[in-house]
């Protein structure tokens, strides 16, 4: 199973969209609680990061496709609508 997720920094308000097979581990990596391969977007934009949205998919291909959709302009609009609902 793969999860497409959206996280938001509680300090900067920035958002990040990604996919993973282990959401708990991945959020810990974003929050620098576990080793990370590189200094990524989430490292530079500071956390802590909080999950605001997630969807589950059976295959990696489906997850990658949805991640790309959410990163498009229509997807960004969808995320903005979600942000208006999340405190």
C-alpha angles and dihedrals in degrees: 000000000000128000127210108205143183120208130185129204110239090207103045103019091231118145132218129195122202146136134236144161092229112043097179093053092044094052089050089053091051089050090049092243090123131036116281128204096226145359097273138182090276091051093052094044095049129227166183090194122206127196109243099169141009140174129193125226133183096222137039090233092059091047094050091049092052092045089055090048092052091049091054122091092261090049091050089053089051090051091049089055089052091050090057088059097045117080 
